Amino acid sequence: MKRILSLILTFVLLLSFTACSGNFAQVDLKEPIALADDGIVKRDVFEKIKNENAIATFTGESGEMEYEWTIFGSDLKDTKDVNLSITLEKTEKGIKIKFSETEDFGFPALLSVHLNEKWKVDSATAYDGKDTVYSVSITGSKTSILNISVNKIVTECEILPDNEIQTENTPSTESSSNDNKQDNSETNKTDDYLSGVKDSDDRIYSDGQNKGKDKYETDPVPEGKPLPVEPEDQEVDKKKTYTCTFSIECSTILNNLKDLDPDKRELVPSNGVILAPTKVTFYEGESVFDVLQRVCKEKGIHMESSWTPIYNSAYIEGIHNLYEFDCGELSGWMYRVNGWYPNYGCSRYQLVDGEKVEFRYTCDLGKDVGCEWMAGS
């Protein structure tokens, strides 16, 4: 009898120990995991994520704001208990984050802060005092989501919006044509919606007078924006070279992992960045599509496109083996130049010196990456 009681007591103690240390064998890593009140995630959980090479999401709340951590099993090496709770505070200019953990995690993690408002900016930056600690990408449809790649821990930081969407981009004097200068001040006057590229290139800009679609089903181009150049009219001069900045990212997928094709999970970078902003060289007269093809080939990034005759343009089907519809029926690739999403294909957009080109994956037909004309449709 004593032996039986001893075995029962031992079993009870083992159950108690398991409950205290956390038995996470039954944790479903395919579903978001709510953080405990103390915010601590046990080493056992990270081991499970690591062993299953899974992508796990942990959710929490601070005041009226929600946040989530996305952690990739492929990034985990040495594991330990980690406190993932944070405190969020709205400041006069941005959002302050206070971390409960005092030591580095030992692995990179994506922190997504869900705001209760829409920030009308391209990007933001996290500062510890005057020092930059994290770059921040902004996604979200009705409200903004701040996605922060956390690879080191600070006591606190403040996320501040970067400058408003760029309203003026004057190419350098070296790339400007001095021939046939004319006063385009009225055509190129700037407001919050205009890119403001002035008469230092040979592009033709919309005067805002056209109210109908062109023969390739393109809606009217907003005033002050470059009109499309048809590929058959493209004139490339390889004697003249300029530079622009190119980047490719898919951070919206990290906010919509439940909709992602399971076979594609391992393709998504843990910070959502496929190509960090990179200065590239192009020839005069080349299109965004021309440069995308060359950049992807040089960087070893997969890219697949198709020709769409009705729109007289190339269509980007997939980059980095992430295709349209891989993360929901409204998902696919879009491009943005100087903060504006052109309403025509990238093979019809003629680049000029100094422009900033971004290819971004959307999970909500452009609304979650700040495409204003798509959001209003």
Secondary structure, DSSP 8 states (H G I E B T S, - for coil): -HHHHHHHHHHHHHHHHHHHH---TT--TTS-EE--TT-EE-HHHHHHHHHTT-EEEEEEEETTEEEEEEEEGGG-SS---EE--EEEEE-SSSEEEEES--S--SS-EEEEEE-SS---BSEEEEEETTEEEEEEEEE-SSS-EEEEEESS--SEEEEEE-SBS-------GGG---TT----TTTT---TT-----SSSS--B--S---S--TT------TTSB----GGG---EEEEEEEEEEEEE-HHHHT-GGGS-GGGGGGS-TTSEEEEEEEEEEEET-BHHHHHHHHHHHHT--EEEEEEGGGTEEEEEEETTEETTTTSTT-EEEEEETTB--SS-GGG-B--TT-EEEEEEESSTTGGGT-HHHHT-
